[in-house]
Amino acid sequence: MKRKWDSPGPSTVSASVDDGDSSSGAEFEVFLNFRGPDTRLNFTDCLYHALVKAGVRVFKDDEDIRQGEKIGDELSHAIKSSKIYVPIFSRDYASSRWCLRELTHMVDCSSKAKDKMILPIFYDVDPEDVKLRTQLYRDALGKHEEKFGHDVPRWKEALTEVAKISGSDLKNKG
């Protein structure tokens, strides 16, 4: 599974994974977490390119994630070695167990290190949806119960914890 990141220069390369961090203390400055079908070709793509243009090292998944796959070593390393996590909560975000697994890992990493932060973006959803106070995310999590029941409480906890963080509230105006 390939992942991409861009350096401040014009070329895009596959992210190399090793156990050491770069000299700056983080291999990536920003890790983007998003539901591909919801935002990949619009908001996330624009954000990604703006960050890269500004010289920010960004980790963004480059391929569709295979169904049922657990967070692999490469992705786990990218999360651990990033400084800023940007979950982009969208209408179908909670239907992706992959997004929820990444989010849980980001919450775990940020709780263990003072130099990591989570900056949520609420894209066409309300923080109340992510806090599980409406049916939108609760219904999606309910569908995960049968197959991933043991993971769902951790996913709920991660969602509600991150939704308490002040973030950017972007409503789809069109």
Steps between C-alpha positions, in 0.01 A plus 500: 500500500656829394466829674622834377644806658638810346811682601528874458648433157298427187536123493271244658658187639384191683535538872787300633441333830767436756511498876679834536346839479653771286728758656203732558345239728217413263504338160172671416366825632136426414302177473169529311223262605191503277233293328618486140166491317376799702790744471798358307430677171387831647583640843774256602679532168496881523621495860774251418634702207484829694701347786758351264532831316568665837785252559321275747582127500160334471400134523190413300393156392559456128291192434170362612534298816418134470188389687562361847870583505648594835730796543824376352853581608542774239181680594562457871848648456360795303252575777763466773749717313257782421464812713153616400200280429220638286192281504251625242159393630250467216151353469619141440822516704367267774402236243872439439654272759836597351443869586389401849807281555729782389317747724534272801872462433539879468322554832724239667817659359398856588413402856851360549695793351469870582642604163210353297167666435170420335333769287157373395312624198123456495421484128124513443434351847449656842723426798177366657497224234854400590420515873236235422212727604320448169417187304747565216811343657307283747331320211833441326656365819199276555572333168855420620378337824452145372834460326719736704314514833816494711641805317186714497525632861855627430382660175214674682739626767745633239223674305352671804842600633611659172162668446558696823806666344433835339535450127398643166132473420454492122150470368438409138334812369418359158 
